[in-house]
Amino acid sequence: MQITSIIQQKRNEDNVNLFLDNKFWCSISKDTLLEFQIHKGKNITSEIKSEIEQLSKENFIKEKALKYIFIRPRSRKELSDYLIYKKELDESSVNSVLNTLEQKGTVNDSEFAKWFVSQRLISNKYGEQRIRSDLIKKGIAKSIIDKSIKELVNKDDQQEKIKELIKKFEKEIKETDEYKKKQKIVQRLLSRGFLYENILKSI
């Protein structure tokens, strides 16, 4: 088997298209090109062919992952679910790519958790329990969640948010029965993840 042509990709300057025996074979990164010392006219074995094909697959997965991260930060689970279930890519290859991205710090659940908690606090809508619940759904480890919550969630700020929301809900809820109105306010606050004990301090 012989490499008969190497063409620079137009959409990605870091990649080239390889042609094997005059037929398009695969796309690889220039790093892989240099690593295997690939050049026009080079003959390759079946073993090398398989290695390059795996690297080509992983390079494609990495590009998809980086594009997804570019939209906003992602947890490892978010990336894994997106690549495996939505894009239907090979699970083993996806895990290999994500391991590499974790080693490089591109995928970092600790940093993601801090970003996520900060964004939820900025929105001024959610309490600690809701933030915890959302992070669990995104596959973040309990130890990371606990640390992020401890570092970023201020108990006094949470209490102030509860007071602000109570005023807001009192205007929104059209209920003449004060007891029922109070219950509805409590339910709204609970659904947003505020602690029941903190709600009782302000209601």
N, C-alpha and C positions, 0 to 999 in steps of 0.2 A: 504494500500500500504506500502510495507516494503523495506528498503534499504538492499539488499542482498549481495552487494560487493562494495568495494572501492579500485580502482587500480590506482597507481601512473602512470601518463603519462610519456612516454619515451621521447617524443619530447619537453616537457615543464615541468620542475620540479615544477613550481608554480601551476600546475593544476592536478586534479585527475578525473578519469572517475567513474561515479556512475552507479550502476546497480539496477534497481527497479524490484522487483518480478522476479529475475533471468534473466532479459533482460537489455541490455545496455539502459541507459536512457539519460544521458547528461554528459558534461564535465563542471566542475566548478573550480574556484580558491580555494586555500587553505583558503583564507580569508573568503569566503562564507561557506566553510566547517565548520570553527570555529564559524562563526556568527550564523549558524543554528544548531550548536552542532550535526552535522550529524555523525552517526557511524553505523557500520554494525548491523542490527537488528532493527534499529529505524523505527517506523511507522510514516508516514507523512499524513497530510490531503490534500485535493484537493487544498486548498488555499495556503498552503506552497509549494506544488508541482508547482503551477503557478508562485509563487514568485521566486523560484529557477530556473525555466526555463527561466524567464525573465533575471535574473542575468547571467545565462549561455550564453544567447544570447548577452548581453551587454559585457561580458568578451571576447567573440569571436570577436566582433566588435572592442573592444579596442586593441586586439592583431593585427588585420589587420591595424588599424590606426597607431600604434606604428611602425610597420614594414615599412609602407609607409613614415613615418616621418624620419625613420632611413636612408633612401636613401638620402634625403635632407630635409631642413625645408619646411613646407607647411603652406599655409593660411587655415583658417577654411573652406572657400568655396572649396578649392582644395580637402581637406579631405572629405567634405560632398559629393561633386560630385563623387569622386572616390568610396566611400563606397555605396552610394545610386544607382548611375547609372551604374558604371562598375561592382561592386560586387553584386549589386541588393539586398542590405540589407535593413531591415525595417527602414523607414525614422524616425519614432518616436524614435526608439531605438538608431539610429545613433546620433540624436540630443541630446539625454540624455547623451550618452557617450562623445560627443564633449563638452557639457556643463561642465561635470566633468573634462575633460582634460584642459579646459580653466581655471577653478577654481584652478587647480593645477599648472597652468603656462606652461603646456606641449604644449598647443596650444595657441599662442599669436600673434595676427595679427600685433601688434606694433613692436615686435621683428622681425617678419618675414619681415615686410616692410623695416626695417633698413638693414637686411641681403640682401634682394633683391636689394635695391638701391646700396649698397656697391659692390655687385657682378657685377651689370651692369656698374658701374663706373670703376671697375678694368678691365673689358673687353675692355674699351676704344673705344667702338663702338657706344654707344647710348646717345642721348640727353635727356633733362628733359622731354619733351613731350612724348617721346616713353616710358620712365620709368613710367610716370603717367598712360599712357594708359594700359600698361601691368599690373600694380597694380590694376587698376579698374577691368580688366578682372578676376583677382584673388580674387575679392570680398572685397578688402580693402577699408575701409571708407575714404572719402575725407579728413577728419580732420587728419587721421593718415598719409595719403599720403603727405599732405601739411607739416606736422611736419617733416617727414623723409626727404623730399626734402630740406626743409629749413636747417636742421641740417647737411646734408651730401653733397649736391650739391653745388660746388663752381663755381660761375659765371665766374671767370677768367680761371679756369680749363676747363670749357665748351668751352670758346673762343679759348683756345689753341688746344683743340681737333678738333675744326672746321678747324683751320688753317692746322693742320696735315693731316686731311682727304682731304682737298682741294688739297694739294700737291699730295696725293696718287691718287685721282680721275683724276687729270690732266694727270697723266701718263697712267692711265687705259683707259680713254675714248678716243677713236680714232675718233675725229671729227675735221675737218679742219675749219669749221665755228666757230669762237670764241664765237659768241652770243649763238649759239645752244649748244656749249660745256659748257658755263657758266650756261645755263638753266638746262642742265643735271646734273651738279654738285649740283646746288641748289636743284633739285628734290631728288637726292640721300641723301643729308643732311637732307631734310625735312622728308623723309621716315624713317630716323634714329632718328627722334624726336628732332632735334635741332630747336631752335626758329628762325623764319624767320628774325627777327630784328638783331639777333646775326650773322646770316649767311651774311647779307648785310654788316656788319662791316668788314668782312674779304674777301669777294669775289672780 
